[in-house]
Amino acid sequence: MPSIEDALEIIKRGCDELLVEAELIEKLKSGRPLRVKAGFDPTAPDLHLGHTVLLNKMRQLQDLGHQAVFLIGDFTGMIGDPTGKNATRPPLTPEQVEVNARTYQAQVFKILDPEKTEVEFNSRWMGGMSAADMIKLAATHTVA
């Protein structure tokens, strides 16, 4: 394991701004591996070039001894999800989401180390939500 200073230099490389740096230093000092999470909705069969920026940073963290969590938004992909534009993404069928999720995994492991990567699906916790749970969540969180 590299020194905290060396690890911090690698983590900051290519970053415009590192929020809560003091907290990160404390976590690195603990010696426990971090769990770094990134989520992707499988709205298309392929990841795009922009995704590789984040995936490469996650790989750097794996090389420093940390664990990556690759989160597939299968639940949100099936209901449609705001894109940040004036329209929402169309909902996908479970079959479309499954096909896209499989191709995502094949692509992501060209960058991430499969031995240091957990794959999670957000339907695992969101699929069991009631309508009331969804409304409460929507009332307290934004996508902006």
ZADO-1210 file (C-alpha; in nm, 4 decimals, padded with zeros to 6 digits):
<atoms>
<atom x="00.0000" y="00.0000" z="00.0000" code="MET" pos="1"/>
<atom x="00.1476" y="00.3402" z="-00.0934" code="PRO" pos="2"/>
<atom x="00.1853" y="00.6190" z="00.1585" code="SER" pos="3"/>
<atom x="-00.1139" y="00.8436" z="00.2205" code="ILE" pos="4"/>
<atom x="00.0628" y="01.1275" z="00.0392" code="GLU" pos="5"/>
<atom x="00.1301" y="00.9089" z="-00.2661" code="ASP" pos="6"/>
<atom x="-00.2253" y="00.7734" z="-00.2638" code="ALA" pos="7"/>
<atom x="-00.3674" y="01.1246" z="-00.2361" code="LEU" pos="8"/>
<atom x="-00.1540" y="01.2390" z="-00.5283" code="GLU" pos="9"/>
<atom x="-00.2917" y="00.9561" z="-00.7441" code="ILE" pos="10"/>
<atom x="-00.6488" y="01.0194" z="-00.6316" code="ILE" pos="11"/>
<atom x="-00.6227" y="01.3923" z="-00.7059" code="LYS" pos="12"/>
<atom x="-00.4597" y="01.3406" z="-01.0461" code="ARG" pos="13"/>
<atom x="-00.7025" y="01.4552" z="-01.3149" code="GLY" pos="14"/>
<atom x="-00.9488" y="01.5959" z="-01.0612" code="CYS" pos="15"/>
<atom x="-01.0636" y="01.9544" z="-01.0790" code="ASP" pos="16"/>
<atom x="-01.1673" y="01.9658" z="-00.7142" code="GLU" pos="17"/>
<atom x="-01.1553" y="01.7176" z="-00.4285" code="LEU" pos="18"/>
<atom x="-01.4342" y="01.7760" z="-00.1811" code="LEU" pos="19"/>
<atom x="-01.3870" y="01.6838" z="00.1849" code="VAL" pos="20"/>
<atom x="-01.0167" y="01.6120" z="00.1447" code="GLU" pos="21"/>
<atom x="-00.9655" y="01.6084" z="00.5220" code="ALA" pos="22"/>
<atom x="-01.2280" y="01.3330" z="00.5558" code="GLU" pos="23"/>
<atom x="-01.0616" y="01.1318" z="00.2807" code="LEU" pos="24"/>
<atom x="-00.7235" y="01.1601" z="00.4529" code="ILE" pos="25"/>
<atom x="-00.8753" y="01.0329" z="00.7780" code="GLU" pos="26"/>
<atom x="-01.0320" y="00.7373" z="00.5973" code="LYS" pos="27"/>
<atom x="-00.7016" y="00.6571" z="00.4274" code="LEU" pos="28"/>
<atom x="-00.5240" y="00.6754" z="00.7654" code="LYS" pos="29"/>
<atom x="-00.7596" y="00.4088" z="00.9026" code="SER" pos="30"/>
<atom x="-00.5973" y="00.1567" z="00.6689" code="GLY" pos="31"/>
<atom x="-00.9349" y="00.0083" z="00.5752" code="ARG" pos="32"/>
<atom x="-01.0099" y="-00.0176" z="00.2020" code="PRO" pos="33"/>
<atom x="-01.2639" y="00.2310" z="00.0717" code="LEU" pos="34"/>
<atom x="-01.5775" y="00.1171" z="-00.1142" code="ARG" pos="35"/>
<atom x="-01.6103" y="00.3458" z="-00.4146" code="VAL" pos="36"/>
<atom x="-01.9481" y="00.3373" z="-00.5890" code="LYS" pos="37"/>
<atom x="-02.0636" y="00.4542" z="-00.9311" code="ALA" pos="38"/>
<atom x="-02.4026" y="00.3955" z="-01.0861" code="GLY" pos="39"/>
<atom x="-02.5024" y="00.3618" z="-01.4494" code="PHE" pos="40"/>
<atom x="-02.8526" y="00.3222" z="-01.5914" code="ASP" pos="41"/>
<atom x="-02.8506" y="00.0632" z="-01.8719" code="PRO" pos="42"/>
<atom x="-03.0455" y="00.2823" z="-02.1159" code="THR" pos="43"/>
<atom x="-02.8329" y="00.1801" z="-02.4156" code="ALA" pos="44"/>
<atom x="-02.6274" y="-00.1293" z="-02.4965" code="PRO" pos="45"/>
<atom x="-02.2927" y="00.0474" z="-02.4715" code="ASP" pos="46"/>
<atom x="-02.1103" y="00.2626" z="-02.2228" code="LEU" pos="47"/>
<atom x="-01.9736" y="00.5787" z="-02.3821" code="HIS" pos="48"/>
<atom x="-01.6352" y="00.7460" z="-02.3741" code="LEU" pos="49"/>
<atom x="-01.7385" y="00.9799" z="-02.0920" code="GLY" pos="50"/>
<atom x="-01.7955" y="00.6813" z="-01.8638" code="HIS" pos="51"/>
<atom x="-01.4309" y="00.5812" z="-01.9004" code="THR" pos="52"/>
<atom x="-01.3125" y="00.8897" z="-01.7112" code="VAL" pos="53"/>
<atom x="-01.4896" y="00.7711" z="-01.3972" code="LEU" pos="54"/>
<atom x="-01.4076" y="00.4046" z="-01.4580" code="LEU" pos="55"/>
<atom x="-01.0363" y="00.4836" z="-01.4975" code="ASN" pos="56"/>
<atom x="-01.0397" y="00.6746" z="-01.1671" code="LYS" pos="57"/>
<atom x="-01.2115" y="00.3780" z="-01.0035" code="MET" pos="58"/>
<atom x="-00.9399" y="00.1503" z="-01.1442" code="ARG" pos="59"/>
<atom x="-00.6726" y="00.3758" z="-00.9937" code="GLN" pos="60"/>
<atom x="-00.8474" y="00.3393" z="-00.6588" code="LEU" pos="61"/>
<atom x="-00.8584" y="-00.0389" z="-00.7027" code="GLN" pos="62"/>
<atom x="-00.4856" y="-00.0373" z="-00.7752" code="ASP" pos="63"/>
<atom x="-00.4440" y="00.1458" z="-00.4428" code="LEU" pos="64"/>
<atom x="-00.6212" y="-00.1442" z="-00.2677" code="GLY" pos="65"/>
<atom x="-00.9794" y="-00.0173" z="-00.2631" code="HIS" pos="66"/>
<atom x="-01.3037" y="-00.1906" z="-00.3638" code="GLN" pos="67"/>
<atom x="-01.5257" y="-00.0688" z="-00.6506" code="ALA" pos="68"/>
<atom x="-01.9017" y="-00.1079" z="-00.6606" code="VAL" pos="69"/>
<atom x="-02.0436" y="-00.0978" z="-01.0129" code="PHE" pos="70"/>
<atom x="-02.4114" y="-00.0154" z="-00.9678" code="LEU" pos="71"/>
<atom x="-02.6498" y="-00.0936" z="-01.2515" code="ILE" pos="72"/>
<atom x="-02.9713" y="00.1084" z="-01.2394" code="GLY" pos="73"/>
<atom x="-03.1968" y="-00.1645" z="-01.3719" code="ASP" pos="74"/>
<atom x="-03.4971" y="-00.0430" z="-01.1722" code="PHE" pos="75"/>
<atom x="-03.4639" y="00.3171" z="-01.2875" code="THR" pos="76"/>
<atom x="-03.4003" y="00.1987" z="-01.6438" code="GLY" pos="77"/>
<atom x="-03.7340" y="00.0167" z="-01.6458" code="MET" pos="78"/>
<atom x="-03.9354" y="00.3165" z="-01.5262" code="ILE" pos="79"/>
<atom x="-03.7641" y="00.5854" z="-01.7325" code="GLY" pos="80"/>
<atom x="-03.5428" y="00.8404" z="-01.5689" code="ASP" pos="81"/>
<atom x="-03.4952" y="01.2154" z="-01.6087" code="PRO" pos="82"/>
<atom x="-03.1995" y="01.2939" z="-01.8318" code="THR" pos="83"/>
<atom x="-03.1512" y="01.6486" z="-01.7087" code="GLY" pos="84"/>
<atom x="-03.2967" y="01.7644" z="-02.0391" code="LYS" pos="85"/>
<atom x="-03.6530" y="01.8599" z="-02.1229" code="ASN" pos="86"/>
<atom x="-03.7581" y="01.4991" z="-02.1743" code="ALA" pos="87"/>
<atom x="-03.7390" y="01.1773" z="-01.9786" code="THR" pos="88"/>
<atom x="-03.5770" y="00.8610" z="-02.1007" code="ARG" pos="89"/>
<atom x="-03.8298" y="00.6107" z="-02.2282" code="PRO" pos="90"/>
<atom x="-03.8908" y="00.3139" z="-01.9982" code="PRO" pos="91"/>
<atom x="-03.7238" y="-00.0090" z="-02.1073" code="LEU" pos="92"/>
<atom x="-03.8548" y="-00.3629" z="-02.0836" code="THR" pos="93"/>
<atom x="-03.6911" y="-00.5959" z="-01.8324" code="PRO" pos="94"/>
<atom x="-03.5428" y="-00.7857" z="-02.1281" code="GLU" pos="95"/>
<atom x="-03.3862" y="-00.4699" z="-02.2761" code="GLN" pos="96"/>
<atom x="-03.2421" y="-00.3749" z="-01.9383" code="VAL" pos="97"/>
<atom x="-03.0984" y="-00.7240" z="-01.8882" code="GLU" pos="98"/>
<atom x="-02.9291" y="-00.7250" z="-02.2298" code="VAL" pos="99"/>
<atom x="-02.7838" y="-00.3771" z="-02.1734" code="ASN" pos="100"/>
<atom x="-02.6681" y="-00.4674" z="-01.8218" code="ALA" pos="101"/>
<atom x="-02.4836" y="-00.7734" z="-01.9548" code="ARG" pos="102"/>
<atom x="-02.3018" y="-00.5672" z="-02.2172" code="THR" pos="103"/>
<atom x="-02.2155" y="-00.3050" z="-01.9533" code="TYR" pos="104"/>
<atom x="-02.0525" y="-00.5705" z="-01.7370" code="GLN" pos="105"/>
<atom x="-01.8521" y="-00.7073" z="-02.0294" code="ALA" pos="106"/>
<atom x="-01.7324" y="-00.3561" z="-02.1135" code="GLN" pos="107"/>
<atom x="-01.6607" y="-00.2370" z="-01.7604" code="VAL" pos="108"/>
<atom x="-01.4304" y="-00.5298" z="-01.6878" code="PHE" pos="109"/>
<atom x="-01.2005" y="-00.4132" z="-01.9653" code="LYS" pos="110"/>
<atom x="-01.1112" y="-00.1338" z="-01.7200" code="ILE" pos="111"/>
<atom x="-01.2071" y="-00.2471" z="-01.3694" code="LEU" pos="112"/>
<atom x="-01.0512" y="-00.5462" z="-01.1950" code="ASP" pos="113"/>
<atom x="-01.3311" y="-00.8038" z="-01.1597" code="PRO" pos="114"/>
<atom x="-01.1675" y="-00.9403" z="-00.8426" code="GLU" pos="115"/>
<atom x="-01.2011" y="-00.5994" z="-00.6756" code="LYS" pos="116"/>
<atom x="-01.5446" y="-00.5090" z="-00.8131" code="THR" pos="117"/>
<atom x="-01.8889" y="-00.5771" z="-00.6714" code="GLU" pos="118"/>
<atom x="-02.1782" y="-00.5571" z="-00.9172" code="VAL" pos="119"/>
<atom x="-02.5079" y="-00.4416" z="-00.7678" code="GLU" pos="120"/>
<atom x="-02.8513" y="-00.3754" z="-00.9188" code="PHE" pos="121"/>
<atom x="-03.0663" y="-00.0983" z="-00.7726" code="ASN" pos="122"/>
<atom x="-03.3783" y="-00.3142" z="-00.8099" code="SER" pos="123"/>
<atom x="-03.2466" y="-00.5103" z="-00.5121" code="ARG" pos="124"/>
<atom x="-03.3600" y="-00.2338" z="-00.2766" code="TRP" pos="125"/>
<atom x="-03.5832" y="-00.0160" z="-00.4954" code="MET" pos="126"/>
<atom x="-03.7924" y="-00.3016" z="-00.6362" code="GLY" pos="127"/>
<atom x="-03.9528" y="-00.3653" z="-00.2986" code="GLY" pos="128"/>
<atom x="-04.0598" y="-00.0058" z="-00.2435" code="MET" pos="129"/>
<atom x="-04.4301" y="00.0695" z="-00.2133" code="SER" pos="130"/>
<atom x="-04.5974" y="00.3623" z="-00.3890" code="ALA" pos="131"/>
<atom x="-04.5961" y="00.5461" z="-00.0558" code="ALA" pos="132"/>
<atom x="-04.2210" y="00.4855" z="-00.0200" code="ASP" pos="133"/>
<atom x="-04.1634" y="00.6233" z="-00.3709" code="MET" pos="134"/>
<atom x="-04.3677" y="00.9356" z="-00.3005" code="ILE" pos="135"/>
<atom x="-04.1779" y="00.9976" z="00.0241" code="LYS" pos="136"/>
<atom x="-03.8479" y="00.9563" z="-00.1590" code="LEU" pos="137"/>
<atom x="-03.9540" y="01.1877" z="-00.4418" code="ALA" pos="138"/>
<atom x="-04.0738" y="01.4477" z="-00.1915" code="ALA" pos="139"/>
<atom x="-03.7390" y="01.4674" z="-00.0147" code="THR" pos="140"/>
<atom x="-03.4878" y="01.4304" z="-00.3004" code="HIS" pos="141"/>
<atom x="-03.4329" y="01.5958" z="-00.6349" code="THR" pos="142"/>
<atom x="-03.2499" y="01.4856" z="-00.9464" code="VAL" pos="143"/>
<atom x="-03.1112" y="01.8326" z="-01.0077" code="ALA" pos="144"/>
</atoms>
